Structures are given as C-alpha cells and as structure tokens.
Amino acid sequence: MSYLRNLEQGLLQFVEENKMVSEDVVRALMPSTEDVRIQGESETTRTWYEYEEGCKEGVVWAQWLMFGGDPKIRLKDLQQETGHVRGVCGAIWGSDDLAYRCRTCENDPTCAICVACFEPAKHINHDYSMIHTGGGCCDCGDITAWNESGFCSRHSGTIQAPFFPEDIGPNFELVMETLLSEWGNKLRRAASFPDELLERQSNYITRKVAILTSLPMIGMLLSFCNCSEPLMICSGDLIASEKLGLIGLFLKSEYFLSTEALDRLNELLFKLIGNPNFKRKFAETFIHYYPQFVQDELRQISGSINGDITRMHASLNNFPVQVFTVPTLTPHLVVDLKLLDMLLDTLKEAFISCSKGDPHQLIDSRQGPMHVYKRVVNDIQLVIRHTEVADYIAQERLDLLKSWIHLLSFAQTMDSQKRQTNSHTEEESESWITAFTLEALIAELHTLFIAATAKVNFVPFLEEASNRRWDIDEDATHVHAKIGRTSAGSDVSGKIGTSNMIVPMDDEKGSISLQSRGFSSCFGYDELTDTLPVAPCVPALLLWLISECSKVFITWFFIDEYRKSSRSSRLTVRLGGRTVHRNNVFPSRSRGKANSRRFDGSSAVEVASNLLSVTSIYLMSHGTSFKDSSLVCSNSGRHVAQKWRLCPSCM
C-alpha cells in the first residue's frame, strides 16, 4: 500500500525493486478491451470517455518509467541539451501552404523547404521561387533531397545529430517497446476484421478501442519527435523493428482509423521518415502493401455505379514521393524488391479491371479509373528518373521494357473514333479528355524509357553478343540465348540477362498471353551487325526498342487489313507449303448459341505473339523481308512507305 500512496514515485520504487515484472506493470497501466466488453449492452458515451482518459493516464505513467522521473522535467532538460540541433526539419504542410523551391539545391523537382528554413543569404544567385504546396513536408536537412549548402542554421542533417543520453536509454527502450507492443496488438485485432463485419458489436468495440488507444500514443510520439532528435530516432527504430511490425499495422489501419487519428498518424510518419534507417524500413513495407491498396480502390470502382472511389488511401497520396525519389534508396527497391515489376503489374491489373479486358472500355468519363492510372504512372515516373534505375533497366531488365510495350499495345484503342450512322448523337462523349490526359502521361513516361536505352553504348553489347552461342529452334520467330539472368545481388554494370517472364494482358480466363524476353532473346550478333550499318551511331538497345515498337505497329496494321478482308473472304497466307488460316490465328469466343469472333484491341493483345509470326509470313510471301530493326523491301532495300506493303517503286 505504501507504493500506491506515493503514486508515480511509488511506481518507480516498485519497478526498481521488482525489475522482473516491469513489462507486466507497463501492460497493466493501459486499459484493455475487456474493460469495455464488461459493460456489454449498457455501453454509454461515459464508458468510452473513461477508456480514453484511462489511455491518456496510462501513457503518462509509462513515461515516468521511461525517464525515471517526471517526464515534463526530463523532456525539458533533453530539449535544452539536444533540441538546438535538428537533423531534418520535417515540418508538415497543409493544402495551399507556402514553400520555397530552389533548382540549384534540390535533388529533384519534388523537393522544397518551408518558409522558416529559407535563408536568402544561402541562396544568392540561385534559381529559386516561392510555390503553393499540396501537402508533404520540408526537406531541409535531408541530404538525399537537398544540397547541404542550402541547409538552414537549425538543421544539420541526420548524420550530425547527437546521441541518445546513456542514463535514459535502457529504461526508455524497454518501456517504449512494451507500450508499442500493446498498441500494436490492439491495431492488429482491429485490422483483422473485414469491412462487412464492421457493424457487429464486438468488432465495433475492437476498432473503437484501437482508435482511442492510438490518439494518446501518437500524441506522445509526436511530443518526443518535437522535443529531441535522439528521442525521435530511438522511437523510429523501435517502430520499424520487425519484431513489432508496426509499420504494416499503421498502413493497414487506414481502413478503420478516424480522420483525426489518421491525420495525426500521417504527421508522425512524416516526422519519422526523415531518418534514413526508418525511411528504408518504411519503403520496404510500403511497396508490399501498395498493390493491395490499389486493388481496394479498383474494387470500389467496380462496385460503384458512378465508378467513384469512396475511400482513398492516404498513404498512396502522401508517401510515394517521399520514398521513390531517394537516390540512395530507390535502386535497392528496384533491384532487390522488384519495385518496377510491382508497379507495372499493378498498372496492368488496373487496365484489366477497369476495362473488363476490352481496350475500348479502358477510359470513359468516370474519374475513378483515371485517378488510379495517373497515380501509378506518376509513381513509375518517379522511379525511372533515377540514373541508376535507368542503367539497370537497359543493362539487366529489358523484360521490363517489353512489359511496358505490351501495356501500350493494350491501350491502343482506348478512345477509338467510330462513325455514327444510324441515329443522331445528341450528347458528345467527354471521354476524349481522359484519353488525352492518359496519353500525355504515357508519352512522358515512354520518353524516360527511351532515354534509358538511348544513352547506353552499343559496343559492350556487341562484344558480349559475339561471345554467346545462339540456338534457333524450329520456330524462326524465337531466338534463345543460353545464358542465365544475373542474381539480384550481383553487380549490375555491363551485364545483360535474359528473362522468360510471362506478361499476360488478360485475366486468368484468357487463353493466350504475351511473353516478355530480354535483350539476348531479341538480338543475335548477326542481326546487330546487319542493323548497325543502317544507323551506325544509334545504340543497339535503342534499335532494339525501335524494333519492338515497330512490331506493335505492324501487328496493328495487319489487323486493319485483316478486318477489311474478313468482311468479304477468308484470309489464307501460304509460304513454302505452310498455310496459315484465319481460324487458326484468332481464337473464337462463344456468346450464347452464336459463335462470334472479335477483332478489336482486346483480341489483338491476346494473340499478338501469333499475329507477329503470321505477319512475317505474309510479308515474306509478298516479297517483303522483315527485320527486327526495320521493315525493308527485299527488292530495293528501301523502307516500306505505306504500312507493310511494298515500296511504290517495287509494286
């Protein structure tokens, strides 16, 4: 009883004398879910008020154990000792706040600093301007975003931040870890319930408990971040530990947290993300949940009459620009965690989900699908802009370029113009606006892919190609290189790997998918030497990209001709005793009793690989030879002028 009479001091004395039960004491300080369940049906507003007050009081008592005394006094002392030096500003911006951009100091166009951190004396003769922000945080002090010469006097970068005081460290980490563990358990139980069960009383209580526990916990952590850099770093390291798994819980908690709690949580993450170690752990977890969040928004679009997204994920809006623009982090995410593979697959799934497999339905006047497309394409742009990533794609992962080209081919007829002849169109569709916007985004991203291949010298590829053995199977349209892809952890410089990754452009019901192959599968040494005299100054990789894009064009030209001929007769292509019929190329799809065939963009994507082979046969049967680098007339050697027909002089 003497311990209880002394209140906080008695608690400190008890824990000091009974260190083996210190974790149990910390858990007992926080109210449990059972304290609310006991009320049963008699639950009232007062019940929740008492629980919330109990959480606040428990957090305060836990801080006494963390610091070994009055937390207000200890925090004030820490602020005086270490608060004068801050690594990263991290000031959170709201919508339409003022900030400064400096093109001389910034590492990329997404960087900015707050008005308080902008010191004109450090930006003399710099190219700077004032801007209105749409959110985010100040980059002053972040060496991955801002030049050190542009740091203000209060922010020196995280490397120069002082160490955590030794007299506080052990107790702080033990109590904080236990407290975070209890918080995480409540979040984990709340996040385990699907939305359709939310209305059940027990699930409602579980999520309400998680929300009320989160508010005082986030408030405590924010006070630590604002007080001292060492406290912020130590708190971030504990939150990022795999043992607790709190980062993933924070991201999943968006489903049920209140607006107030979610805003405070995002503010906390913005503070902690200034620490490079925390940013790395956060980025690795974030890209794991990225596809799930996009899929959730796609489900909302498909389930909505207007195609709207009723619940957007704040993390998708806030954090890609924070983690995908870091030059020291993004290459690791791309090489080791397959970030670009994930983003391209996510965009593919978005295309398929919103279009139902029909490219004509890829875009419409709804804003929901465009919101998803724009977000994913913008995130891919952030990643591709890194020099290391561009080099990696060009030297190691040409299968990513193939995947991108297949995405382009799927979007080929997204806003096809059709002549209306039967009835008057009273209201013109505004889908062209969405198509125009998406095309502009895609064009900008495609330019980045082109830049990645254009700057690579072709000489190393010629030398490596000359040392390879090439084996051509019975199908003359496929070339297989007998070399494996290098591992993710190996040196990416000067190496080319192959990939047989399947890149389907249809859902699981589709019968045919496209194959994506690397550089070695597309070019042999002879093909390179045949091509280079035509354009000796063009890098070989750029020629390969031109070749792949040309194949897409030729495929579509062939389909146009096929559509015309299919209206009147059966298409038959014959070459050297080998006959290819239309029915063997285009798979049929039954609808009810009728058996009809579609030759729109969706069908083209499904059978593009077969079409390419048939196109080559058709061209050769008409006296035209097809090469990977370009399509030339076999008679004159000139480029074909109109689609895939012969040159006018050879007609």
Residue, then its C-alpha position, 0 to 999 in steps of 0.5 A: m500500500s505504501y507504493l500506491r500512496n506515493l503514486e508515480q514515485g511509488l511506481l518507480q520504487f516498485v519497478e526498481e525493486n521488482k525489475m522482473v515484472s516491469e513489462d507486466v506493470v507497463r501492460a497493466l497501466m493501459p486499459s484493455t478491451e475487456d474493460v469495455r466488453i464488461q459493460g456489454e449492452s449498457e455501453t454509454t458515451r461515459t464508458w468510452y470517455e473513461y477508456e480514453e482518459g484511462c489511455k491518456e493516464g496510462v501513457v503518462w505513467a509509462q513515461w515516468l518509467m521511461f525517464g525515471g522521473d517526471p517526464k515534463i522535467r526530463l523532456k525539458d532538460l533533453q530539449q535544452e541539451t539536444g533540441h538546438v540541433r535538428g537533423v531534418c526539419g520535417a515540418i508538415w504542410g497543409s493544402d495551399d501552404l507556402a514553400y520555397r523551391c530552389r533548382t540549384c539545391e534540390n535533388d529533384p523537382t519534388c523537393a522544397i523547404c518551408v518558409a522558416c528554413f529559407e535563408p536568402a543569404k544561402h541562396i544568392n544567385h540561385d534559381y529559386s521561387m516561392i510555390h503553393t504546396g499540396g501537402g508533404c513536408c520540408d526537406c531541409g536537412d535531408i541530404t538525399a533531397w537537398n544540397e547541404s549548402g542550402f541547409c538552414s542554421r537549425h538543421s544539420g542533417t541526420i548524420q550530425a545529430p547527437f546521441f541518445p543520453e546513456d542514463i535514459g536509454p535502457n529504461f526508455e527502450l524497454v518501456m517504449e517497446t512494451l507500450l508499442s507492443e500493446w498498441g500494436n496488438k490492439l491495431r492488429r485485432a482491429a485490422s483483422f476484421p473485414d469491412e462487412l463485419l464492421e457493424r457487429q458489436s464486438n468488432y465495433i468495440t475492437r476498432k473503437v478501442a484501437i482508435l482511442t488507444s492510438l490518439p494518446m500514443i501518437g500524441m506522445l510520439l509526436s511530443f518526443c519527435n518535437c522535443s529531441e532528435p535522439l528521442m525521435i530516432c530511438s522511437g523510429d527504430l523501435i517502430a520499424s523493428e520487425k519484431l513489432g511490425l508496426i509499420g504494416l499495422f499503421l498502413k493497414s489501419e487506414y481502413f478503420l482509423s478516424t480522420e483525426a487519428l489518421d491525420r495525426l498518424n500521417e504527421l508522425l510518419f512524416k516526422l519519422i521518415g526523415n531518418p534514413n534507417f526508418k525511411r528504408k524500413f518504411a519503403e520496404t513495407f510500403i511497396h508490399y502493401y501498395p498493390q493491395f491498396v490499389q486493388d481496394e480502390l479498383r474494387q470500389i470502382s467496380g462496385s460503384i455505379n458512378g465508378d467513384i472511389t469512396r475511400m482513398h488511401a492516404s498513404l498512396n497520396n502522401f508517401p510515394v514521393q517521399v520514398f521513390t525519389v531517394p537516390t540512395l534508396t530507390p535502386h535497392l527497391v528496384v533491384d532487390l524488391k522488384l519495385l518496377d515489376m510491382l508497379l507495372d503489374t499493378l498498372k496492368e491489373a488496373f487496365i484489366s479491371c477497369s476495362k473488363g479486358d476490352p481496350h475500348q472500355l479502358i477510359d470513359s468519363r468516370q474519374g475513378p479509373m483515371h485517378v488510379y492510372k495517373r497515380v501509378v504512372n506518376d509513381i513509375q515516373l518517379v522511379i525511372r528518373h533515377t540514373e541508376v534505375a535507368d542503367y539497370i533497366a537497359q543493362e539487366r531488365l529489358d523484360l521490363l521494357k517489353s512489359w511496358i510495350h505490351l501495356l501500350s499495345f493494350a491501350q491502343t484503342m482506348d478512345s477509338q473514333k467510330r462513325q455514327t450512322n444510324s441515329h443522331t448523337e445528341e450528347e458528345s462523349e467527354s471521354w476524349i479528355t481522359a484519353f488525352t490526359l492518359e496519353a500525355l502521361i504515357a508519352e512522358l513516361h515512354t520518353l524516360f524509357i527511351a532515354a534509358t536505352a538511348k544513352v547506353n553504348f552499343v559496343p559492350f553489347l556487341e562484344e558480349a553478343s559475339n561471345r554467346r552461342w545462339d540456338i534457333d529452334e524450329d520456330a524462326t520467330h524465337v531466338h534463345a540465348k543460353i545464358g542465365r539472368t544475373s542474381a539480384g545481388s550481383d553487380v549490375s554494370g555491363k551485364i545483360g540477362t535474359s528473362n522468360m517472364i510471362v506478361p499476360m494482358d488478360d485475366e486468368k480466363g484468357s487463353i493466350s498471353l504475351q511473353s516478355r524476353g530480354f535483350s539476348s532473346c531479341f538480338g543475335y550478333d548477326e542481326l546487330t551487325d546487319t542493323l548497325p550499318v543502317a544507323p551506325c551511331v544509334p545504340a543497339l538497345l535503342l534499335w532494339l526498342i525501335s524494333e519492338c515498337s515497330k512490331v506493335f505497329i505492324t501487328w496493328f496494321f495487319i489487323d486493319e487489313y485483316r478486318k477489311s478482308s474478313r468482311s468479304s473472304r477468308l484470309t489464307v497466307r501460304l509460304g513454302g507449303r505452310t498455310v496459315h488460316r484465319n481460324n487458326v490465328f484468332p481464337s473464337r469466343s462463344r456468346g450464347k448459341a452464336n459463335s462470334r469472333r472479335f477483332d478489336g484491341s482486346s483480341a489483338v493483345e491476346v494473340a499478338s505473339n501469333l499475329l507477329s509470326v503470321t505477319s512475317i509470313y505474309l510479308m515474306s510471301h509478298g516479297t517483303s523481308f522483315k527485320d527486327s530493326s526495320l521493315v525493308c523491301s527485299n527488292s530495293g532495300r528501301h523502307v516500306a512507305q505505306k504500312w507493310r506493303l511494298c515500296p511504290s517503286c517495287m509494286 
